[in-house]
Amino acid sequence: MTRQLLLGVALATVAVFGLTGAAGPGPAGDRAEALGPEPTSADVLVEVKFDEALNVRGSGRAVHGADGRDLPRMRDLLDRHDARALTPFLDDDAARGLRDASREARLRGEPVPDLASWYTLALPAGTDADEVLAELRALPEVAFAEPAPEPAPPPAAGGQPAETPDFTPSQRHFGPAAVNGIDADFSRGIPGARGEGIRIVDLEYNWNPFHEDLQLDWSTDLGRDRFVRVDTFGDDHGTAVFGELSAVDNGYGVTGGVPEAEIHGISPVEASPNGDTAWRPGPALAFLAALGDEGGEPFLRPGDVVLLEQQGGQVIPDADCPADPGTCYAPLEWNVPVHEAIRVLTGLGVTVVATGGNGHNSTDHPAYTRDGQPWFRSGNSSGSILVGAGDSGTRERLDFSNHGARFDLQGWGHGIVTTGYCTLYCGGDDPDAGYTDSFGGTSGAGPIVTVAVAAIQSYVTSTGQEPWTAERIRDVLVETGRPQGPVTADRHIGPLPDLRAALTSIGAAMPE
C-alpha cells in the first residue's frame, strides 16, 4: 500500500500538535520504545469531500474523475495556494477493497458513504484557511470542506503475578444490580457470552500490551506504521480500557468483562515519511474499515466492535461552557469524516461504541448545527451507540459528561478498578503490574457498554444465529437496562446495561 502520508496538524494557523517520536509495532515483549512528543513544523490541513457522483481518484494535481475527467478548477486552486499535498484517505487498493465490502451493505438497502471521496489538503503554514475554505465550498465538485479537527485528550477523569492481589471483588461495575453493576459476573458464567469470536478494536493513543493481566504483544496494533502510537498522554489510559474489556481471568489482578474477546488497538495519529504527525481520526477509521487480514479478507467482520476512546474539540461558545474555556469537548462524530466512517462500519455489520466526551455540554445545543439542521438529530444518526458517564451508585449523569437526546446508554464514570496507573497497586513500581481503582470519565463508561455489546453478540453467534445489528443490540440493552437517575433525567445519557436481564430476555439459560 502507498504511504503518501499527511503532514502537520489539524489547525489552520497555530503550532502543531507535537506527536513525533512515535514508534510502530515492536517485537513481542519489547517494551523499550522511543515514544514522546516533540514540536514539529505546522501545515494547514483541510478535510475535503468531493461529490460522490464524480468518483474522484488520484492525488495532488493529478486528481481526476474516475472516467479520466480533468478537474481544472481544483488544480488551479492548488497552484494558487501552493498546496503541499492533496491526499486521499484511502489508497487505490484500500478503496477497491472497501468498495467490494460495501456492496453487500448496499444490497441490503443500507446506503453507505464513499470514503474514497475524502481527501486531506495540506497547505503551507500561514495560509488564510478561511479564504481557501470559501473557494473550496464554491467549487461544484466539492461536497464538503472544513479544517481538520483539533486534537483533544482522551476522555478519562482521571511485581510478580503470583504476588499481585485479586482485585476482582472490587470490580463492582461488573457486579449484580444490587451494587449497580452490569452483571458481567453473570454473563461470564454463560458459555458463549464471554466474547468468544468477537474482535474489539479500540481507537486509542497508546497502551501497554505487556501488562501482566493483559498478556498481549504489539501484534495488537493495527496501525501498520501509518497510524502510530504516541506517548503524549502516556499509555495508562489505553491499558485501563484494555483491562476493562479483556483482562485475563487468572485469579489475580482484575478480569475483563469479555475475557475471551480478541482485542486490538489503532491510533488516530497519522505519520508522514519525514516523521511529522497529525491527529487524524477520520482517516484512521477509514483505514480500519478498509483493512484486510493476511488472507485478503476484511479484518473486521460482522459482529465485531469498534470502541472510540476519543473526543473532539469545543463547539459550543465559551459563554455556555460551565468549565474552563476550550474544555467543553464534543463527541468525536461531530467531525464529518468520522461520522461517515462510522456509517460505513455500521453498514458492514460492525457495532461502533462511541464515548460521548467529558464536555459538560448537551448535543442538543444549537451550536451543533450544520446546514441549518441539528447534527445530532435522530434522522442523522451515524449508527453508533453513544455513551455517557453515570454515577456508580445512583446512575445520575455526572456533571462532566456530555448528554442529550442522541445518547443511548451509560456506564460508570468513576471508581472503576482496572489495569494501569499504579494508584491502587504497583507491584514494586512495575508498570506492568499497575492497577487503579479510580479510572473514569466517559473513557471508563465506554468499555463497560462495549462489554455488554460484545457479551450479547458473542452469545447470539454462539447459538448459530447471524450477528445482530448495532441497532438491535442497542434496543435490547436499552429496554432491559436500569434507568437513569431521576434528578438528571432532563440531561439524558440513557440507562445502565443489565446483562442478566438482557441475556435472559433473549433466552440465555442461567449458568450452572
C-alpha positions as CSV (number, residue, x, y, z in Angstrom):
1,M,0.0,0.0,0.0
2,T,1.2,3.5,-0.8
3,R,2.4,5.6,2.1
4,Q,1.9,9.1,0.8
5,L,1.0,10.4,4.2
6,L,0.0,13.7,5.6
7,L,2.0,16.5,7.2
8,G,1.3,18.9,10.0
9,V,-1.7,19.2,12.4
10,A,-5.3,19.8,12.5
11,L,-5.3,23.6,13.0
12,A,-5.2,26.4,10.4
13,T,-2.5,28.7,11.7
14,V,-1.3,27.5,15.1
15,A,1.5,25.4,16.4
16,V,1.4,21.7,15.5
17,F,0.2,19.1,18.0
18,G,3.7,17.7,18.7
19,L,3.5,14.0,18.4
20,T,6.8,12.9,16.9
21,G,8.9,10.1,18.3
22,A,6.1,7.6,17.8
23,A,7.0,4.1,17.1
24,G,5.4,1.3,15.1
25,P,5.0,-2.2,16.2
26,G,8.0,-3.6,18.0
27,P,9.0,-7.2,18.7
28,A,6.8,-9.1,21.1
29,G,8.0,-8.5,24.7
30,D,10.0,-5.4,23.7
31,R,8.6,-2.5,25.8
32,A,11.5,-0.1,25.5
33,E,10.4,2.1,22.7
34,A,11.2,5.8,22.0
35,L,7.9,7.5,22.4
36,G,7.3,11.1,23.2
37,P,6.1,14.5,21.9
38,E,8.3,17.0,20.2
39,P,7.4,20.1,18.3
40,T,7.2,19.8,14.5
41,S,6.6,22.3,11.7
42,A,2.9,23.1,11.0
43,D,1.0,22.8,7.8
44,V,-2.6,24.0,7.4
45,L,-4.8,20.8,7.0
46,V,-8.3,20.9,5.4
47,E,-10.6,17.9,5.0
48,V,-12.3,17.8,1.6
49,K,-15.0,15.5,0.3
50,F,-15.7,15.5,-3.5
51,D,-19.1,14.9,-4.9
52,E,-19.5,11.1,-4.8
53,A,-21.0,11.1,-8.3
54,L,-17.7,12.1,-9.7
55,N,-15.8,9.1,-8.3
56,V,-12.7,11.3,-7.8
57,R,-9.5,9.4,-7.6
58,G,-5.8,10.2,-7.8
59,S,-3.8,12.6,-5.7
60,G,-2.2,16.1,-5.9
61,R,-2.6,18.0,-9.1
62,A,-3.3,14.7,-10.9
63,V,-6.6,14.3,-9.1
64,H,-9.4,13.3,-11.6
65,G,-12.8,11.8,-12.0
66,A,-13.0,8.0,-12.4
67,D,-13.7,8.4,-16.1
68,G,-10.5,10.4,-16.5
69,R,-12.3,13.8,-16.4
70,D,-9.9,16.6,-15.5
71,L,-10.7,18.9,-12.6
72,P,-9.1,22.2,-13.8
73,R,-10.8,24.4,-11.1
74,M,-9.3,22.2,-8.3
75,R,-5.9,22.2,-9.9
76,D,-6.0,26.0,-10.3
77,L,-6.8,26.3,-6.6
78,L,-3.9,24.0,-5.6
79,D,-1.5,26.1,-7.8
80,R,-2.6,29.5,-6.5
81,H,-2.2,28.4,-2.8
82,D,1.0,26.4,-3.3
83,A,-0.6,23.3,-1.9
84,R,1.8,20.8,-0.3
85,A,-0.4,17.8,-0.9
86,L,-3.9,16.6,-1.8
87,T,-4.0,13.1,-0.4
88,P,-6.9,10.6,-0.4
89,F,-7.9,9.0,3.0
90,L,-7.6,5.6,1.2
91,D,-5.2,4.5,-1.4
92,D,-6.4,2.7,-4.5
93,D,-6.1,-0.9,-3.1
94,A,-7.9,0.0,0.1
95,A,-10.6,1.9,-1.8
96,R,-11.3,-1.1,-4.0
97,G,-11.4,-3.5,-1.0
98,L,-13.8,-1.3,0.8
99,R,-16.0,-0.8,-2.3
100,D,-16.4,-4.6,-2.5
101,A,-17.1,-4.9,1.2
102,S,-19.7,-2.1,1.0
103,R,-21.5,-3.7,-1.9
104,E,-23.3,-6.2,0.4
105,A,-24.5,-3.4,2.6
106,R,-26.0,-1.6,-0.3
107,L,-27.6,-4.8,-1.5
108,R,-29.3,-5.0,2.0
109,G,-30.6,-1.5,1.4
110,E,-28.1,0.2,3.7
111,P,-26.5,3.0,1.6
112,V,-23.1,3.9,3.0
113,P,-20.9,6.9,2.1
114,D,-18.0,6.6,-0.3
115,L,-14.9,7.1,2.0
116,A,-12.7,7.1,-1.1
117,S,-14.1,10.6,-1.9
118,W,-12.5,12.1,1.2
119,Y,-9.1,13.9,0.8
120,T,-6.8,15.9,3.0
121,L,-5.4,19.1,1.6
122,A,-2.1,20.3,3.1
123,L,-1.3,24.0,2.7
124,P,1.8,26.0,3.8
125,A,1.9,27.4,7.3
126,G,0.4,30.8,7.4
127,T,-2.2,30.2,4.6
128,D,-5.5,32.0,5.2
129,A,-7.6,28.9,5.9
130,D,-10.9,30.9,5.7
131,E,-10.1,32.1,2.2
132,V,-9.2,28.6,0.9
133,L,-12.4,27.1,2.5
134,A,-14.6,29.7,0.8
135,E,-13.0,28.9,-2.5
136,L,-13.4,25.1,-2.0
137,R,-17.0,25.4,-1.0
138,A,-17.8,27.4,-4.1
139,L,-16.5,24.6,-6.4
140,P,-19.4,22.4,-7.7
141,E,-17.2,19.3,-7.5
142,V,-16.6,19.8,-3.7
143,A,-19.3,18.5,-1.4
144,F,-17.7,19.4,1.9
145,A,-14.7,21.3,3.2
146,E,-13.6,22.1,6.8
147,P,-10.4,22.5,8.8
148,A,-9.1,19.1,10.0
149,P,-10.1,18.6,13.7
150,E,-8.1,19.7,16.7
151,P,-6.6,17.1,18.9
152,A,-8.1,16.6,22.4
153,P,-7.0,14.5,25.4
154,P,-8.7,11.1,25.9
155,P,-12.0,11.5,27.8
156,A,-10.8,10.0,31.2
157,A,-11.4,11.6,34.6
158,G,-8.5,10.9,35.8
159,G,5.7,-7.3,40.7
160,Q,5.2,-10.7,40.0
161,P,1.8,-12.2,39.0
162,A,1.8,-14.6,41.9
163,E,2.2,-11.7,44.4
164,T,-0.5,-9.5,42.9
165,P,-3.7,-9.4,44.9
166,D,-7.0,-10.4,43.5
167,F,-9.0,-7.2,42.9
168,T,-12.0,-8.8,41.1
169,P,-14.2,-8.4,44.2
170,S,-13.7,-4.7,43.9
171,Q,-14.9,-4.6,40.3
172,R,-18.4,-3.5,41.3
173,H,-19.1,-2.2,37.8
174,F,-19.2,-5.8,36.7
175,G,-21.2,-6.9,39.8
176,P,-25.0,-7.5,40.0
177,A,-27.8,-5.0,40.0
178,A,-27.7,-4.9,43.8
179,V,-24.4,-3.0,43.6
180,N,-25.4,-1.1,40.4
181,G,-23.1,-3.2,38.2
182,I,-23.9,-4.5,34.7
183,D,-23.6,-8.1,35.9
184,A,-20.8,-9.3,33.7
185,D,-20.1,-11.7,36.6
186,F,-23.3,-13.4,35.4
187,S,-22.6,-13.2,31.7
188,R,-19.1,-14.7,32.1
189,G,-20.7,-17.8,33.5
190,I,-22.6,-18.4,30.3
191,P,-20.7,-20.4,27.6
192,G,-20.6,-18.2,24.5
193,A,-21.1,-14.9,26.3
194,R,-17.5,-14.3,27.3
195,G,-16.6,-12.5,24.0
196,E,-15.7,-15.7,22.0
197,G,-15.3,-15.0,18.3
198,I,-15.6,-11.2,18.7
199,R,-12.8,-8.7,17.7
200,I,-12.8,-5.4,19.6
201,V,-10.7,-2.5,18.2
202,D,-10.0,0.5,20.4
203,L,-9.2,3.9,18.8
204,E,-6.5,4.8,21.3
205,Y,-3.4,6.9,21.5
206,N,-1.3,4.2,23.2
207,W,-1.5,1.2,25.5
208,N,0.8,-1.3,27.3
209,P,0.1,-4.8,25.9
210,F,2.8,-6.3,28.2
211,H,0.8,-5.7,31.4
212,E,0.8,-8.9,33.4
213,D,-3.0,-9.0,33.3
214,L,-3.3,-8.5,29.5
215,Q,-0.5,-10.8,28.3
216,L,-0.5,-9.4,24.7
217,D,2.1,-8.0,22.4
218,W,2.4,-5.4,19.6
219,S,0.5,-7.6,17.2
220,T,-2.5,-5.8,18.8
221,D,-1.5,-2.6,16.9
222,L,-3.4,-2.4,13.6
223,G,-1.8,0.9,12.5
224,R,0.8,-0.7,10.3
225,D,3.3,2.2,10.6
226,R,0.8,4.6,9.1
227,F,-1.2,5.3,12.3
228,V,1.4,5.4,15.1
229,R,1.1,5.2,18.9
230,V,2.2,8.3,20.7
231,D,3.1,8.9,24.3
232,T,1.6,12.4,24.6
233,F,-0.9,11.2,27.2
234,G,1.1,8.1,28.4
235,D,-0.1,4.5,27.9
236,D,-2.1,4.1,31.1
237,H,-5.4,5.3,29.5
238,G,-5.3,2.6,26.8
239,T,-4.1,0.0,29.3
240,A,-7.1,0.8,31.6
241,V,-9.5,0.4,28.7
242,F,-8.0,-2.9,27.6
243,G,-8.2,-4.1,31.2
244,E,-11.9,-3.4,31.4
245,L,-12.5,-5.2,28.2
246,S,-10.4,-8.3,28.3
247,A,-8.0,-8.6,31.2
248,V,-7.2,-12.3,31.7
249,D,-9.4,-14.4,34.0
250,N,-6.4,-15.8,36.0
251,G,-7.2,-15.4,39.7
252,Y,-5.2,-12.2,40.3
253,G,-5.4,-8.6,39.4
254,V,-8.7,-7.9,37.5
255,T,-10.8,-9.7,35.0
256,G,-12.2,-8.2,31.8
257,G,-15.9,-8.2,31.1
258,V,-15.3,-10.3,27.9
259,P,-12.0,-12.0,28.6
260,E,-12.3,-14.3,25.5
261,A,-12.6,-11.4,23.1
262,E,-9.8,-10.7,20.7
263,I,-8.5,-7.2,21.5
264,H,-6.7,-4.7,19.2
265,G,-5.9,-1.0,19.1
266,I,-5.3,1.6,16.4
267,S,-4.0,5.1,17.0
268,P,-5.7,8.2,15.4
269,V,-2.3,9.8,14.8
270,E,-1.1,9.6,11.2
271,A,2.6,9.7,10.4
272,S,4.4,11.0,7.3
273,P,7.6,9.7,5.9
274,N,9.6,12.6,7.3
275,G,8.4,11.9,10.9
276,D,5.7,14.6,11.1
277,T,2.4,13.5,12.7
278,A,-1.2,14.8,12.9
279,W,-4.4,13.8,14.7
280,R,-6.5,12.2,12.0
281,P,-9.4,10.1,13.5
282,G,-11.4,10.2,10.2
283,P,-8.7,8.7,8.1
284,A,-7.8,6.2,10.8
285,L,-11.4,4.9,10.9
286,A,-11.5,4.8,7.0
287,F,-8.2,2.8,7.1
288,L,-9.7,0.5,9.7
289,A,-12.9,-0.1,7.6
290,A,-10.7,-1.0,4.6
291,L,-8.2,-3.1,6.5
292,G,-7.6,-6.6,5.2
293,D,-6.3,-9.7,7.0
294,E,-3.4,-11.9,5.9
295,G,-5.8,-13.9,3.7
296,G,-7.1,-10.8,1.9
297,E,-10.5,-10.9,3.7
298,P,-11.8,-7.9,5.6
299,F,-10.2,-7.7,9.1
300,L,-13.4,-6.5,10.7
301,R,-16.3,-8.9,10.3
302,P,-20.0,-8.6,11.0
303,G,-20.4,-8.7,14.8
304,D,-17.1,-7.2,15.7
305,V,-17.0,-4.0,17.8
306,V,-15.0,-0.7,17.4
307,L,-14.7,1.5,20.5
308,L,-13.9,5.2,20.0
309,E,-11.9,6.4,23.0
310,Q,-11.5,9.9,21.7
311,Q,-13.4,13.2,21.9
312,G,-13.4,16.4,19.7
313,G,-12.6,20.0,20.4
314,Q,-15.1,22.5,21.8
315,V,-18.0,23.5,19.6
316,I,-20.3,25.5,21.9
317,P,-19.5,29.1,22.8
318,D,-17.3,29.8,25.8
319,A,-20.2,31.7,27.4
320,D,-22.2,28.4,27.5
321,C,-19.3,26.3,28.8
322,P,-19.6,25.6,32.5
323,A,-15.9,24.5,32.7
324,D,-12.7,26.2,31.6
325,P,-12.8,27.7,28.1
326,G,-11.8,25.2,25.4
327,T,-12.6,22.2,27.6
328,C,-16.2,21.7,26.7
329,Y,-15.3,18.9,24.4
330,A,-17.6,17.5,21.7
331,P,-18.4,13.9,20.8
332,L,-16.0,12.7,18.1
333,E,-18.6,12.2,15.5
334,W,-19.3,15.9,15.2
335,N,-16.4,15.5,12.8
336,V,-18.0,14.7,9.4
337,P,-15.3,12.2,8.2
338,V,-15.7,10.3,11.5
339,H,-19.5,10.3,11.2
340,E,-19.3,8.9,7.6
341,A,-16.7,6.3,8.6
342,I,-19.0,5.1,11.4
343,R,-21.8,4.8,8.9
344,V,-19.7,2.6,6.7
345,L,-18.6,0.4,9.7
346,T,-22.2,0.1,10.8
347,G,-23.2,-0.8,7.2
348,L,-20.6,-3.5,7.3
349,G,-22.2,-5.1,10.3
350,V,-19.7,-3.7,12.9
351,T,-21.0,-2.2,16.1
352,V,-19.4,1.2,17.0
353,V,-19.5,2.3,20.6
354,A,-18.6,5.9,21.0
355,T,-17.6,7.7,24.2
356,G,-19.7,10.8,24.4
357,G,-17.0,13.1,25.8
358,N,-16.2,14.9,29.0
359,G,-17.5,18.2,27.7
360,H,-20.1,19.3,30.3
361,N,-22.5,20.2,27.4
362,S,-25.5,18.9,25.5
363,T,-25.5,17.7,22.0
364,D,-28.9,19.4,21.7
365,H,-27.1,22.8,21.9
366,P,-27.8,25.0,18.8
367,A,-24.1,25.2,18.1
368,Y,-24.2,21.6,16.9
369,T,-25.9,22.7,13.7
370,R,-24.9,22.1,10.1
371,D,-26.7,23.4,7.1
372,G,-29.4,24.7,9.3
373,Q,-30.3,21.4,10.9
374,P,-29.2,19.8,14.3
375,W,-26.3,17.5,13.7
376,F,-27.3,15.0,16.4
377,R,-30.9,14.7,15.3
378,S,-32.4,11.2,15.1
379,G,-32.6,11.3,11.3
380,N,-28.8,11.9,11.1
381,S,-27.6,9.1,13.3
382,S,-24.2,7.6,12.4
383,G,-25.4,4.3,13.9
384,S,-23.0,4.3,16.8
385,I,-24.0,3.6,20.4
386,L,-23.3,6.9,22.1
387,V,-22.3,6.6,25.8
388,G,-22.5,9.0,28.7
389,A,-20.9,8.7,32.2
390,G,-23.2,7.9,35.2
391,D,-22.8,7.8,39.0
392,S,-21.7,4.4,40.3
393,G,-24.4,4.4,42.9
394,T,-27.3,6.4,41.6
395,R,-27.0,6.2,37.8
396,E,-27.4,10.0,37.7
397,R,-25.5,11.8,35.0
398,L,-22.1,13.0,36.2
399,D,-21.7,16.8,35.7
400,F,-18.7,16.5,33.3
401,S,-20.5,14.0,31.0
402,N,-21.9,15.3,27.7
403,H,-25.6,14.5,27.4
404,G,-28.6,14.9,25.0
405,A,-31.4,13.1,23.2
406,R,-28.8,11.3,20.9
407,F,-27.2,9.4,23.8
408,D,-28.1,5.7,24.2
409,L,-26.5,4.2,27.3
410,Q,-24.4,5.0,30.3
411,G,-21.5,3.3,32.1
412,W,-19.8,4.1,35.3
413,G,-17.9,7.4,35.1
414,H,-15.7,7.0,38.2
415,G,-14.4,4.4,40.7
416,I,-13.5,1.7,38.1
417,V,-11.0,-0.9,39.1
418,T,-8.8,-1.9,36.2
419,T,-5.2,-2.2,34.8
420,G,-2.8,0.8,34.6
421,Y,-1.9,4.0,36.5
422,C,-0.4,2.3,39.6
423,T,-2.7,4.2,42.0
424,L,-4.2,1.1,43.7
425,Y,-1.2,-1.3,43.4
426,C,2.1,-1.2,41.5
427,G,3.9,-4.5,42.2
428,G,7.2,-2.9,43.3
429,D,7.0,0.1,41.0
430,D,6.5,-2.1,38.0
431,P,4.2,-0.5,35.4
432,D,3.4,-4.0,34.1
433,A,1.8,-4.8,37.4
434,G,0.0,-1.5,38.0
435,Y,-3.7,-1.2,38.9
436,T,-6.1,1.6,39.6
437,D,-9.4,2.0,41.5
438,S,-10.2,5.4,40.1
439,F,-10.5,5.2,36.3
440,G,-13.5,7.0,34.9
441,G,-14.8,9.7,32.6
442,T,-16.7,8.7,29.5
443,S,-13.5,6.8,28.8
444,G,-14.3,4.4,31.6
445,A,-18.0,4.3,30.7
446,G,-17.4,3.3,27.0
447,P,-15.7,-0.1,27.7
448,I,-18.5,-1.0,30.2
449,V,-21.1,-0.6,27.4
450,T,-18.7,-2.3,24.9
451,V,-18.5,-5.3,27.3
452,A,-22.3,-5.5,27.2
453,V,-22.4,-5.3,23.4
454,A,-19.7,-8.0,23.0
455,A,-21.3,-10.3,25.5
456,I,-24.7,-10.2,23.7
457,Q,-23.1,-10.6,20.3
458,S,-20.9,-13.5,21.2
459,Y,-23.8,-15.3,22.8
460,V,-26.0,-14.7,19.7
461,T,-23.4,-16.0,17.4
462,S,-22.5,-19.0,19.7
463,T,-26.1,-20.1,19.3
464,G,-25.8,-20.3,15.5
465,Q,-27.5,-17.0,14.7
466,E,-26.3,-14.4,12.3
467,P,-24.7,-11.4,14.1
468,W,-27.2,-8.8,15.3
469,T,-27.1,-5.3,14.0
470,A,-25.9,-2.5,16.3
471,E,-29.5,-1.2,16.4
472,R,-30.9,-4.5,17.6
473,I,-28.3,-4.9,20.3
474,R,-28.7,-1.3,21.4
475,D,-32.5,-1.7,21.7
476,V,-32.2,-4.9,23.9
477,L,-29.7,-3.1,26.2
478,V,-31.9,0.0,26.4
479,E,-35.1,-2.0,27.0
480,T,-33.6,-4.2,29.7
481,G,-31.2,-1.6,31.3
482,R,-31.7,0.1,34.6
483,P,-33.0,3.7,34.2
484,Q,-31.0,6.8,34.6
485,G,-31.5,8.5,38.0
486,P,-34.5,10.9,38.1
487,V,-32.6,14.0,39.2
488,T,-30.7,14.4,35.9
489,A,-33.3,12.8,33.7
490,D,-33.6,16.0,31.7
491,R,-29.9,15.7,30.8
492,H,-30.3,12.4,29.1
493,I,-27.5,9.8,29.0
494,G,-29.6,6.7,29.0
495,P,-29.9,3.5,31.1
496,L,-27.1,1.3,32.5
497,P,-26.9,-2.1,30.8
498,D,-28.0,-5.1,32.8
499,L,-26.5,-8.2,31.2
500,R,-28.5,-10.6,33.4
501,A,-31.8,-9.1,32.2
502,A,-30.6,-8.7,28.6
503,L,-29.4,-12.2,28.2
504,T,-32.4,-13.7,30.0
505,S,-34.7,-11.8,27.7
506,I,-33.2,-13.4,24.6
507,G,-33.3,-16.9,26.0
508,A,-30.0,-17.4,27.7
509,A,-30.2,-20.0,30.4
510,M,-28.9,-19.4,33.9
511,P,-25.3,-20.5,34.3
512,E,-24.6,-23.7,36.3
